[in-house]
Amino acid sequence: MNTQFNSDFNSGFNSDSSQLAQRGRIAFVQSCWHRDIVDNLRDAFVSEMATLDNRTIDLFEVPGAFELPLQVKLLAASGLYAGVVAAGLVVDGGIYRHEFVATAVIDGLMRAQMDTGTPVFSSVLTPHDFLSTGQHEFFAEHFVTKGIEVAQACAATLGNYSRLQVA
């Protein structure tokens, strides 16, 4: 048996976290299904980031949550962004398909992050109960909170990267 040890841990992406953190842009990608709710998350994210970080935020849209991972990966791999935020709503419409979509999206976002070395932040939510009376209004407000939380996570993570030294 012939084996070869590969010690090139940086192959395929730039893992210099201090350089990554100095990129002057953040990408925000949102799905357009339930736009009225997801827009609340986007607006809260942009507002909160303005108080935490001075990077430019580029906004992107895709039709639905299923399209998020590829768009996120392409942006993360571009070398332009310190981080990429994905936002969407995967609704249980009474069929099991939503679980497969939610799993595919989250797995895809994690893969994009791991493949590119660029942090990816997920605000893709799958509520257990969206169709009952009052839930639409609840999630419209809840997505404001989630926008603030993902902005805080993004700013804190990028702040940590700016202090790291990678050999």
C-alpha positions in Angstrom: 0.0 0.0 0.0 1.3 3.4 -1.0 0.2 6.4 1.0 1.1 10.0 0.9 0.8 12.5 3.7 -0.6 15.9 2.6 0.3 18.7 5.0 -1.1 21.5 2.9 -4.0 22.5 5.1 -4.6 25.7 3.2 -5.1 24.1 -0.1 -8.2 25.4 -1.8 -8.8 28.5 0.4 -7.1 31.3 2.2 -7.2 30.5 6.0 -5.3 33.6 7.1 -8.0 34.8 9.5 -6.5 38.2 10.1 -6.5 38.9 6.4 -10.0 37.5 6.0 -11.3 39.8 8.8 -9.8 42.8 6.9 -12.0 42.3 3.9 -14.2 45.4 3.7 -17.5 43.7 2.7 -20.1 41.4 4.0 -22.6 39.6 1.7 -26.2 39.2 2.8 -28.2 36.7 0.8 -31.9 36.2 1.3 -34.6 34.0 -0.1 -37.7 35.7 -1.4 -40.4 33.2 -0.2 -42.2 35.0 2.6 -40.4 38.2 1.6 -42.4 40.4 4.0 -41.0 38.4 6.9 -37.4 37.8 5.7 -37.1 41.6 4.8 -37.6 42.3 8.5 -34.5 40.2 9.3 -32.5 41.9 6.6 -33.5 45.4 7.7 -32.6 44.5 11.4 -29.3 43.0 10.3 -28.3 46.1 8.3 -29.3 48.4 11.1 -27.5 46.5 13.9 -24.4 46.0 11.8 -24.2 49.8 11.3 -23.7 50.1 15.0 -21.2 47.3 15.3 -19.0 47.3 12.1 -18.2 49.7 9.3 -18.0 47.2 6.5 -20.1 47.6 3.4 -23.0 45.1 3.1 -23.9 43.8 -0.3 -27.5 42.5 -0.6 -28.4 39.5 -2.8 -31.6 37.7 -3.4 -32.5 34.1 -4.5 -35.9 32.7 -5.2 -36.2 30.3 -2.3 -34.1 28.8 0.5 -33.0 25.9 -1.6 -31.0 28.3 -3.8 -29.2 29.8 -0.9 -26.2 27.4 -0.5 -24.8 27.8 -4.0 -25.2 31.6 -4.1 -23.5 31.7 -0.6 -20.7 29.4 -1.7 -20.0 31.5 -4.8 -19.8 34.7 -2.8 -17.7 33.1 -0.1 -15.3 31.8 -2.6 -15.0 35.1 -4.4 -12.4 36.5 -1.9 -14.4 39.7 -1.6 -16.3 39.1 1.6 -15.2 38.7 5.3 -18.4 36.8 5.8 -21.7 35.8 4.2 -25.1 35.8 5.9 -27.9 33.6 4.6 -31.5 34.4 5.5 -34.7 32.5 4.7 -37.8 30.9 5.9 -38.6 27.2 5.3 -42.3 26.6 6.1 -44.0 23.4 7.0 -46.9 23.6 4.6 -48.3 20.3 5.7 -46.1 18.0 3.7 -42.8 16.4 4.8 -40.8 18.1 2.0 -39.9 21.1 4.2 -37.7 18.9 6.4 -35.6 17.8 3.4 -35.3 21.4 2.2 -34.2 22.6 5.6 -31.6 19.9 6.0 -30.2 20.4 2.5 -30.0 24.2 3.1 -28.2 24.0 6.4 -25.9 21.3 5.2 -25.1 23.3 2.1 -24.3 26.4 4.1 -22.0 24.5 6.4 -20.3 23.0 3.4 -19.8 26.4 1.8 -18.2 27.7 4.9 -15.9 24.7 5.3 -15.0 24.5 1.6 -14.1 28.2 1.3 -12.8 29.1 4.7 -15.1 32.2 4.8 -17.5 32.4 7.7 -21.1 31.7 6.8 -23.9 32.8 9.2 -27.3 31.2 9.0 -30.6 32.8 9.7 -32.6 30.2 7.9 -35.4 29.2 10.1 -37.9 26.4 10.0 -40.8 27.0 12.4 -42.7 24.1 13.8 -46.0 26.0 13.5 -46.3 28.7 10.9 -49.9 28.2 9.6 -51.8 28.7 12.8 -53.6 31.9 13.6 -51.1 34.6 14.7 -48.0 32.8 13.7 -47.3 35.0 10.6 -47.3 38.1 12.8 -45.2 36.4 15.5 -42.5 35.4 12.9 -42.6 38.9 11.4 -41.5 40.2 14.8 -39.2 37.3 15.6 -37.2 37.8 12.4 -36.3 41.3 13.7 -34.7 39.7 16.7 -33.0 37.1 14.5 -31.6 39.9 12.3 -30.1 41.6 15.4 -28.7 38.3 16.7 -27.0 37.3 13.4 -25.5 40.8 13.1 -24.0 40.4 16.6 -22.7 36.9 15.8 -21.2 38.2 12.5 -19.5 41.2 14.2 -18.2 39.1 17.1 -16.8 36.3 14.9 -15.1 38.7 12.5 -13.7 40.6 15.5 -12.3 37.3 16.8 -10.7 36.6 13.4 -9.0 40.0 13.4 -7.2 39.0 16.6 -6.1 35.6 15.4 -2.7 34.8 14.0 -2.6 31.7 11.8 0.8 30.2 11.2 
